[in-house]
């Protein structure tokens, strides 16, 4: 009986190469609207796709990895959870945090150059900062994939990972398809592939003592903090009335104490002038009471100025990419803690909670008559774009998952690397952005509310990311690389977690995967000298030299 069932299953399964799918073809299923997880039909017939390198995750790191594998002569497939490629870069985050631009090489630099060209060539594009449009970013990513002949499998949600000992043999998806490969790359923002493959990981903030750090764990914020004292109680001055929503009560941990809190997520709205756009929507489930603390903050000091900038808040609101600003803003503080380890259905609920919160906040700022008139007028001067995010009526389709799981491998990137007190010898790219974390909670300090979790600490100069931090321990998995949720502490990840760096690491991961295939070895035993030689040939920047530092300082002086 078992043999008969196996025979029938095999007959119903189409074994194919990746060339049957096209990078240019998007999903054929109906538009689901603004959703993270939604039902898709089963593949009919189910396919077994056979390639050399399988990349899971449509982030910039995933696009770079799949493209590089094909450039190096291997068959690759890119499996994407939903309907888009480009992750946050095509999901609204177009004011890209590059850190030191001289540290960006390889495909990271390639993409930024293409994006800059696309912005210059676009008619009537007046978006701010780097300011290319999200749709322009996605077109660039799609072109990278199609030029390299990389097939993209949209709406493929990982169900199980098949392994033989310490090697992955196949990924099985919810729609019944499976991808067999020699090498696999996890390019998701959550680390979903390595978690299912049994690789060790961590969620939250390590204690300072764990890796000898000073700014991990519990941290009262020095920036994006309340600008003046704000009473936290429902009835001002009456502690028996209870706390306003969004404030955690109880004794404070010692600074540096580790926990399982995850920095806040938001949607990177892409705004236009109101006359050219769509008015801020009022979400189903809008509850004015959710914004009682924000109302208190905006009305406590009648002389306070609200300039809608990072330094002022309540939102960084401008033409183009908009972001959180201040202690109460578009970040839904406290709502992200369960996301990394949640199943897909639970993530969908969390996703919708973020939609309701952030759309509700913008509606509140635009319409609530108890707020300063200037706040309402400024907010109503902007709206959502008609020409972006067409499937979701101008609202970004991607939730900004700033941090998910983080792999724990034989080498963990820490604050010491960011500070250049410890320099690794096996660089696969440079990181250079500030050690950055958004808020994780709001707490009581001497009877007033304070924001907690935000850190913004500059690094002295660009520093190398270790090859060992993008591969798991060999005993756990010998044919997997991780280009996004690499092995690092919360603090170090805050500096590394920039989209161009993910592209750099994705390109390096794919290069190592190809070399592992060619030499018949595990990813842990790849010859680093040969890997380095190839990365340099592909214009990766692997070390920060004295000459580069001097050139960077000269550029700063000119500015």
C-alpha positions, 0 to 999 in steps of 0.5 A, a space after each residue: 500500500 505504501 509503495 502504491 501511494 508513493 507511486 501515485 504521489 510521484 506521478 502527480 509531481 512534476 519534476 522540472 528545472 528552474 527555467 520553467 518559471 520566469 523572473 518577469 512573471 508575477 503571481 497569477 492569483 487574485 490581489 489579496 489586498 493589504 495582507 501578510 498571509 492569505 490562502 493560495 491554491 495548491 500547485 496543480 500539479 505539484 512540482 519538484 524543482 531541481 537547482 544548484 542554489 535555492 534562495 528563500 526570501 525576496 529581500 535585497 539580500 535574496 535577490 543579490 544571492 540568486 543573481 550572483 549564483 546565476 552569474 557564476 554559472 549555477 542554476 538558482 531559484 528564488 522562492 518568495 513568500 508573497 507577491 513582490 521582490 525587494 523587501 523593504 527597499 521596494 516596500 517604502 524604505 527608499 531613504 536608504 541608510 548607507 552609512 559610509 558610501 565608500 564601504 558599499 561595494 559589489 551589488 549593493 553599489 550596483 543597485 544604488 547606482 541604478 536607483 540614482 539613475 532611475 530617479 534622475 530619469 523619472 519625470 516630475 520626481 520630487 521625492 526627498 533624500 535618496 528618494 527613488 520610488 519603491 516601484 523603481 526599486 522593484 523594477 531594478 530588482 526584477 531586471 537583475 533577476 531576469 537578466 540573470 535568468 533567475 526564476 522567481 516562485 512567488 507566494 511560496 511559503 516554507 512548510 518544512 525542511 527536509 534534511 539528510 544528516 546535517 545537509 538540507 536536501 529540499 524545501 517543501 512549501 505550503 502549496 505542495 511544491 518543493 525545491 531540491 538543491 545542493 546549497 541553500 541561502 536564508 534571505 528572510 527578515 525572520 530567519 524562517 529557513 534556518 529555524 526550521 532547519 534546526 539551527 540555533 538562534 536568539 530572539 531579543 536582547 542579550 545581557 551586556 555580560 554575555 558578550 562583554 558589551 555596554 549598550 545591549 539589554 535594557 536601555 533608557 533612550 537618550 534620543 527619540 525621548 520625551 522632550 518634556 515630562 508627561 504624566 502617564 496616568 489616565 487622570 493626570 496626577 492620580 496614580 489610582 486611575 491607571 496608566 495610559 495605553 502603551 506604558 509598562 508598569 513595574 520595577 525597572 531592570 538594571 541597565 544592560 539586562 537582557 530580555 526577549 523584547 524586539 525593537 518596534 516595527 512600522 510601515 515606511 509610508 511613502 507620502 506625496 502632497 495631498 493634492 496629488 495623493 490619497 487621503 489618510 484612510 480611517 482603518 476598521 477598528 479605529 479606537 481613539 483611546 489607543 492614542 491617549 498617550 500621544 494626545 497627552 504628549 502633543 497637548 501637555 506643553 502648549 509652546 512645544 513645536 512639532 516640525 515633523 522631523 526626526 528631532 521634533 516628531 511626532 512623525 518624520 513626514 515629508 514627500 517620499 519615505 517617511 519614518 518614526 520620529 520620537 517616543 510615540 510615533 509610527 512604531 507600534 512599540 511592544 507589538 513586535 515581540 511575538 513576530 519572529 517565532 510566530 506562525 504565519 496565521 499569528 503574524 497575519 494578526 500582528 500585521 493587521 494590528 500594525 495596520 490598524 495602529 499606524 493608519 489610525 495614528 495618521 487619521 488621529 493626527 489629521 482629524 482629531 480636534 483636540 490636537 493642535 491645529 498646526 498638527 492637523 494642518 501639516 498632516 493633512 498636507 500629505 497623503 498616500 501616493 496614487 502611483 505606488 503600492 497599487 495593490 494596497 491603495 497607496 499603503 506599503 505592502 511590507 511591514 518593516 521587520 527591523 529584527 527577527 531571529 538572529 543565528 548563533 554560529 561559531 562566530 557572533 558579531 558584537 559591539 567589539 566589531 562595530 567599535 573595531 576593537 576586534 577585527 575579523 580576518 575573514 571579511 565578506 563585506 563592510 558595515 558602517 551604519 550607526 549601532 541603531 535600535 528602535 524603542 522596545 517599551 515605555 516605562 515609568 521613571 519618577 512618575 513620568 513616562 520614558 521611552 526605552 530601547 532606542 540606541 543611536 551610537 556611531 561607529 568610528 569607521 566601517 568594519 568587516 563582517 565575518 564569513 563565519 557569521 553567515 554560516 551555521 555550525 557545521 554540526 547543525 547544517 553544512 550547506 546553508 548560508 544566512 545573508 540577513 539574520 546573521 550571527 550577531 548580537 542585538 547591538 551589532 545587528 543594529 549596525 549591520 541590518 541595512 539593505 545595501 549590506 544585506 545585498 553585499 552579504 547575499 552576493 558573498 553568500 552565493 559566491 561561497 555556495 558556488 565554491 562549496 559546490 565546485 569543491 565538494 565541501 561544506 560551506 564551513 570549509 570553503 577556502 577563504 583565500 579563494 573566496 576573497 579573491 573572487 569577491 574582490 574581482 566582483 568589486 566587493 569592499 572587504 577592508 577599510 584602509 588608511 587611504 579610504 579613511 583619509 579620503 572619507 575625512 576629506 569628503 566630510 571637510 568639503 561638506 
